[in-house]
Amino acid sequence: MRLAGFPRLDTLRASNWQVVAVCAASWAMVETYRCLGRKWSLYGAGVLILLYAELMILVLTLFLWLYP
């Protein structure tokens, strides 16, 4: 969000560097998904919460990148 100039609304814009943020968020989701087990447990619930958080980060990054 800093790459898009988030704190100041007058400088909010798409940046070419946000490609790096999208790739990093996607890679983090893949790595977190690998930790998800097949049997249900509280550990799996924590991993699922982390996956949802990373999905929100990815969607916000894509929104700021694609809709300036």
N, C-alpha and C positions, 0 to 999 in steps of 0.2 A: 504494500500500500504506500510505502514511502516512495517507491519508484514512480508512482502515479501522482505524487505531490499531494497526498491525502490531507494533511492538517489544514491547508489553505485551499478553499474551494475554487478560488479564482485561478489557481495553477493546476487544477485537476485535469489530467490529460493521459492519453495512452503513451506508453513508453515501449521502445523495442526491447528493453532489458526485462520486461515482464515475461518474455518467453522463458527466461531462466527460472523465474518464480513458478511458472506453470509446470515446467519440467521437474523442478524440485518437489513440488506438491504431489505430482503424479507418482514420482519415484517413492516418496514417503508413503503414499497409500499402498503401493505394491508391497513395500517392505513390511508395513504394519499388517497387511492381509496375510502375509506368510506366517505371522505369529498366531493367527486364529486357528484354534484346534477344531476337531470334528465333534468332540463331545462338549456339551454345555457345562460351563463352570463360571464362577465369578471372574476369573481371569479373562475368559472369553468375552464376558460382558464389558469389562474394561477396555479390551481391544476393540470391541464394537463401538464403544463411545469415542475412542480415539479415531476410528475410521470416519465416523460422522463429523467429528471436528475437522478432520483433514478435508473432507468433502466440502464443508462450508468454506474453508480457506481457498480451495481450488475454484469453487463457483464465484467467490468474491473477486479473486484475481482475474478470472476470465471475464467477468462482468466489467471490471475497470479497464481491462485491456481492449475488449471488443466494442464497448459502448462508451466512447469518450464524451 
